[in-house]
Amino acid sequence: MKTLLELAYNYHKEWIRVVISFGCNPSQAEDVVQELYIQLSQDLNKNIDFTFKDDVNKYYCYKVLRGIFLTLHKKKKKVKKVYLEEMESEPKQNTSPPIDEFKFAKKQNQVDNVLNDLFWYDRKVYKIVASGKSIASLSRDTGITYSSLYNTYTKTKKRVKNSFYL
């Protein structure tokens, strides 16, 4: 009688096709399937049963393959590739235009004037949310409904934006 790992190996080509369908090339698919065998071996040592009617549970193996693929895909995204040519070249200069302090101050005064013309409640909600606090956390802290705070904030934000286009 074959062991569970031998039964799983009988579907080797099928596992490769499944992993290729995830978007891997054949060599990567081979690596992912080898990781499957390692995982199944560890599961056997932990007495985890992955059989179905005296055969390997294909759904269980599919989920393991998918998990391994997603883990490798996430790690691949996190790795930042730095090319030698970029390292040897001179550092890039800051190409962003300098901030015109006068224009910025003028716009800030315009926003302040619009906010001063508002009802105190609208002004307070806008400043708290604009400072970085989420509407949901503000709602929890104050007991004011989320929809009321959201409507107040969006109405005030719209007024501020419209003041720039008048």
Stockholm file with secondary structure:
# STOCKHOLM 1.0

chainA/1-166         MKTLLELAYNYHKEWIRVVISFGCNPSQAEDVVQELYIQLSQDLNKNIDFTFKDDVNKYYCYKVLRGIFLTLHKKKKKVKKVYLEEMESEPKQNTSPPIDEFKFAKKQNQVDNVLNDLFWYDRKVYKIVASGKSIASLSRDTGITYSSLYNTYTKTKKRVKNSFYL
#=GR chainA/1-166 SS CCCHHHHHHTTHHHHHHHHHHHTCCHHHHHHHHHHHHHHHHHHHHTTCCCBSSSSBCHHHHHHHHHHHHHHHHHHHHHCCCCCHHHHHSCCCCCCSCCCCHHHHHHHHHHHHHHHHTSCHHHHHHHHHHHTTCCHHHHHHHHCCCHHHHHHHHHHHHHHHHHHHCC
#=GC SS_cons         CCCHHHHHHTTHHHHHHHHHHHTCCHHHHHHHHHHHHHHHHHHHHTTCCCBSSSSBCHHHHHHHHHHHHHHHHHHHHHCCCCCHHHHHSCCCCCCSCCCCHHHHHHHHHHHHHHHHTSCHHHHHHHHHHHTTCCHHHHHHHHCCCHHHHHHHHHHHHHHHHHHHCC
//
